[in-house]
Amino acid sequence: MAGRSESLFSYGTLRLPEVQRATFGAELPTSDDELVGWRLGVLRITDPAVVALSGSAEHPILERTDDAHDRVAGAVLELSADQLDAADAYEVDDYHRVSVRLASGREAWVYVRPGE
């Protein structure tokens, strides 16, 4: 029995094929989309495993503006519930997963700064 498919909007390292292979065991089906009313900031990562896998200690993080002119381009990853759990494990505690509506109208999970 197949599990329910989840949608995850990625604007950062989870779009990278090497990060997907290491985190999910495969490259995932993706489609382009945008998040309206947000912009990108920078988060300094201190987890050595995440830095080694992504190749960078500086990762993007979303900041809410509620300005319709602010948009963040990214990709919607189609993944299983187990793969979503793997994404939660990959993201450091500086990120929190919330549900959002994308420019296309579809609902997806996304990682933001806690409190956003």
Protein Blocks (a to p, Z undefined) as FASTA:
>chain_A
ZZdddddddfblmlpmklmmmmnopacdddddddehiacdddddfbfklmmmnopabdcd
dddekiakbccddddddddfklmmmmmmmpcfkbccdddddfkopacdddddehZZ
